[in-house]
Amino acid sequence: MHDYKMEEKPSFSVQKDWNDIFGKCDEQIWISYKQPGSNTIHGLLQNPKLNESNEDDIFKIKSFEKNELEVECCGSSCVFVAPEITYNLHKKKILCTDISLSDGLGVCSSQGGDLWIWDTDTGETRRVLSGHIADVDTCRFFPSGVVVLSGGEDFRLRIWSAQDGSCARTLTGHTRRITDTSIIEKGRNIISVSCDGTARLWDC
């Protein structure tokens, strides 16, 4: 058995509406940088359009174009990309989302047990998948792009048709919340992991 040590890398965090702030006003935005083993560094970024940067600033803006911002700190750099479109899919907290690569559909799961199939071009809800009886923590499309796999706090996996919303199959066996899934190759097999401490391989 081999012991593998995961390499920790520096990480950046930035104010979520940075692009709106820089696009509309002269306000500053907050930013932070975390080097493994060191305290987090916090700072403010001035709107680059004002050309008021200081050589002594810990955080330096390397580039700013349209919806991309590149920032440097302590020898590390990060590029932030702002979304071009924002969809308000529903009022509940979104727990997971996935996009079909072939059919222009998205799926998202939420608190309360429902999943939403939506149009990636318009954000319009195509249908709601109801069947789970608790939060749905994971959802993803099969390679076909028209079948969805979901799992959550009711210990169940469900396989859905994204075309008509029907649940073709329910898989049971976990005894605690299902936290993630993976679809193998074309979807003949799937893997699920759970808070019960098991990873399960399923034949679909």
URGI-V7404 format. One record per residue. N is the residue number from 1. PHI is phi as a letter, one per 40 degrees, with the letter a starting at -180 (* if undefined). Layout:
N|PHI ; N|PHI
This chain:
1|* ; 2|b ; 3|c ; 4|b ; 5|b ; 6|c ; 7|c ; 8|c ; 9|b ; 10|c ; 11|b ; 12|b ; 13|b ; 14|b ; 15|d ; 16|c ; 17|b ; 18|d ; 19|c ; 20|c ; 21|c ; 22|c ; 23|c ; 24|b ; 25|a ; 26|c ; 27|c ; 28|c ; 29|b ; 30|c ; 31|a ; 32|b ; 33|b ; 34|b ; 35|c ; 36|d ; 37|g ; 38|b ; 39|c ; 40|c ; 41|c ; 42|b ; 43|a ; 44|b ; 45|b ; 46|c ; 47|d ; 48|c ; 49|c ; 50|c ; 51|f ; 52|b ; 53|c ; 54|b ; 55|c ; 56|c ; 57|c ; 58|c ; 59|c ; 60|b ; 61|c ; 62|c ; 63|a ; 64|a ; 65|b ; 66|f ; 67|b ; 68|b ; 69|b ; 70|b ; 71|b ; 72|b ; 73|a ; 74|f ; 75|g ; 76|b ; 77|b ; 78|a ; 79|b ; 80|c ; 81|b ; 82|c ; 83|c ; 84|c ; 85|b ; 86|b ; 87|b ; 88|c ; 89|c ; 90|a ; 91|c ; 92|c ; 93|c ; 94|c ; 95|b ; 96|a ; 97|a ; 98|a ; 99|b ; 100|c ; 101|c ; 102|b ; 103|b ; 104|g ; 105|b ; 106|b ; 107|b ; 108|b ; 109|b ; 110|a ; 111|c ; 112|g ; 113|h ; 114|c ; 115|b ; 116|b ; 117|c ; 118|b ; 119|c ; 120|c ; 121|c ; 122|b ; 123|g ; 124|c ; 125|c ; 126|c ; 127|a ; 128|b ; 129|c ; 130|b ; 131|i ; 132|c ; 133|b ; 134|a ; 135|d ; 136|b ; 137|c ; 138|a ; 139|a ; 140|a ; 141|c ; 142|c ; 143|d ; 144|c ; 145|g ; 146|b ; 147|b ; 148|b ; 149|b ; 150|b ; 151|a ; 152|a ; 153|c ; 154|c ; 155|g ; 156|b ; 157|b ; 158|b ; 159|b ; 160|b ; 161|c ; 162|c ; 163|c ; 164|b ; 165|g ; 166|c ; 167|c ; 168|c ; 169|a ; 170|b ; 171|b ; 172|b ; 173|i ; 174|c ; 175|b ; 176|a ; 177|d ; 178|c ; 179|b ; 180|a ; 181|a ; 182|a ; 183|b ; 184|c ; 185|f ; 186|c ; 187|h ; 188|c ; 189|b ; 190|b ; 191|b ; 192|b ; 193|b ; 194|a ; 195|c ; 196|c ; 197|g ; 198|b ; 199|b ; 200|b ; 201|b ; 202|b ; 203|b ; 204|c
